[in-house]
């Protein structure tokens, strides 16, 4: 069973085509890095996998079932910019919301034990009673990761996890993801082509089309072909400032 399968996928926003006739499979296991310029469709792809958007035509399969049926088996860490840092709750409560299964506000001892376990696993148990708003960017990212992991998902989607965190926090996150990919299917959405490059098993290049490569096979020539005009944004060496001015 593949982690993700797309069959003749078509998706468009009103008046704006994004994907047309995309078919591909992401095999189980390891880390898939999803790269591409802003506006190329990376986050749209994630929302399709999470069942937050529906294909106009074709099909999307996640863990062998529809995205809607796979929601309880999938964990998602959003970009900081899409999450309200003033959310009025302490860390333990934020993580506990990851155990919601339609029983709003009703949590079992097992739920609470799972929270304690994931806080320990991510080395943030000391943050349990601190409010989310007072945390640093790196701490918030680990809390959101804990929230995604507390439901013990089979698939983890990280959307721009290095946004708004410092270099030290990014290095710590690299270590966490390298460990997680040993037991989960991990999809890492990023515009930073170098993040976790040594740990990546395959690269999905998204720019209004989708191309899959083994990490070892992806060359700078491929990057120029797939992302002409966006290489500066992706951190590819040799990219010119003039080339980075093109738009998707």
Secondary structure, 3 states (H helix, E strand, C coil): CCCEEEEEEEEEECCEEEEEEEEEEECCCCEEEEECCCCCCHHHHHHHHCCCCCCCEEEEEECCECCCCCHHHEEEECCHHHCCCCCCCEHHHHHHHHHCCCCCCCCCHHHHHHHHHHHHHCCCHHHCCCEHHHCCHHHHHHHHHHHHHCCCCCEEEEECCCCCCCHHHHHHHHHHHHHHCCCCEEEEEECCCCCCCCCCCEEEEECCCEEEEEHHHCCHHHHHHHCCCCHHHHCCCCCCCCHHHCCC
